[in-house]
Amino acid sequence: MLPKTPKSTFWKFVKGSAKTLFVIEAVCFAASYAVYYRMNTNREFRHYINENYPFVLDYYYKVGEAIGNSNLREIDSTIWRAQQKKDN
């Protein structure tokens, strides 16, 4: 019977790092999908993003326009302008 040799510290580190990286990647994917889903279904959240992080909303609109024939940018801006006029 072959004697068991302990695994080297390097391989333990690599294996542990790979597991950690996989978990972090899964969490980041889930968080990004949650934000995308909320942006896709909630106009008020898109307005909040537009006020605070306009570059993120611009990328969201670009992806929507690239994937399909989306005119969501025009619809949102029309509604937001109408709300702004109503508020003033």
C-alpha positions as CSV (number, residue, x, y, z in Angstrom):
1,M,0.0,0.0,0.0
2,L,1.3,3.4,-0.9
3,P,2.0,5.8,2.0
4,K,-0.1,8.9,2.0
5,T,1.8,12.1,1.6
6,P,0.5,15.4,2.8
7,K,-0.5,17.9,0.2
8,S,1.8,20.9,-0.3
9,T,0.9,24.2,1.1
10,F,1.0,25.7,-2.4
11,W,-1.8,23.4,-3.7
12,K,-3.9,24.0,-0.6
13,F,-3.6,27.8,-1.3
14,V,-4.5,27.4,-5.0
15,K,-7.5,25.2,-4.2
16,G,-8.7,27.6,-1.5
17,S,-8.2,30.6,-3.7
18,A,-10.1,29.0,-6.6
19,K,-13.1,28.3,-4.3
20,T,-13.0,31.8,-3.0
21,L,-12.8,33.3,-6.4
22,F,-15.7,31.2,-7.6
23,V,-17.9,32.3,-4.7
24,I,-17.0,35.9,-5.2
25,E,-17.8,35.7,-9.0
26,A,-21.2,34.0,-8.3
27,V,-22.1,36.8,-5.8
28,C,-21.1,39.5,-8.2
29,F,-23.1,37.9,-11.0
30,A,-26.2,37.6,-8.8
31,A,-25.8,41.3,-7.7
32,S,-25.4,42.5,-11.2
33,Y,-28.4,40.5,-12.4
34,A,-30.5,41.9,-9.5
35,V,-29.6,45.5,-10.4
36,Y,-30.3,44.8,-14.1
37,Y,-33.6,43.3,-13.3
38,R,-34.6,46.2,-11.1
39,M,-33.5,48.7,-13.8
40,N,-35.5,46.7,-16.3
41,T,-38.7,46.7,-14.3
42,N,-38.7,50.0,-12.3
43,R,-38.7,53.4,-14.0
44,E,-38.2,55.2,-10.7
45,F,-35.0,53.2,-10.0
46,R,-33.8,54.2,-13.5
47,H,-34.5,57.8,-12.7
48,Y,-32.5,57.5,-9.5
49,I,-29.6,55.9,-11.4
50,N,-29.9,58.7,-14.0
51,E,-29.5,61.3,-11.3
52,N,-26.6,59.6,-9.5
53,Y,-24.9,57.4,-12.0
54,P,-25.8,58.6,-15.5
55,F,-23.0,56.5,-17.2
56,V,-24.5,53.3,-15.8
57,L,-27.9,54.2,-17.3
58,D,-26.3,55.1,-20.6
59,Y,-24.7,51.6,-20.8
60,Y,-28.0,50.0,-19.9
61,Y,-29.7,51.9,-22.8
62,K,-26.9,51.0,-25.2
63,V,-27.2,47.3,-24.3
64,G,-30.9,47.4,-24.8
65,E,-30.6,49.1,-28.1
66,A,-27.9,46.6,-29.3
67,I,-29.9,43.6,-28.2
68,G,-33.3,44.7,-29.5
69,N,-35.2,47.5,-31.0
70,S,-35.6,49.4,-27.7
71,N,-36.8,52.9,-27.5
72,L,-36.9,53.0,-23.7
73,R,-34.5,55.9,-23.6
74,E,-37.0,58.2,-25.4
75,I,-39.9,56.9,-23.3
76,D,-38.1,57.6,-20.0
77,S,-36.9,61.0,-21.0
78,T,-40.4,62.0,-22.2
79,I,-42.0,60.8,-18.9
80,W,-39.3,62.5,-16.8
81,R,-39.7,65.8,-18.6
82,A,-43.5,65.7,-18.2
83,Q,-43.0,65.0,-14.5
84,Q,-40.5,67.8,-14.2
85,K,-43.0,70.3,-15.8
86,K,-45.8,69.0,-13.5
87,D,-43.6,69.6,-10.4
88,N,-42.6,73.1,-11.5
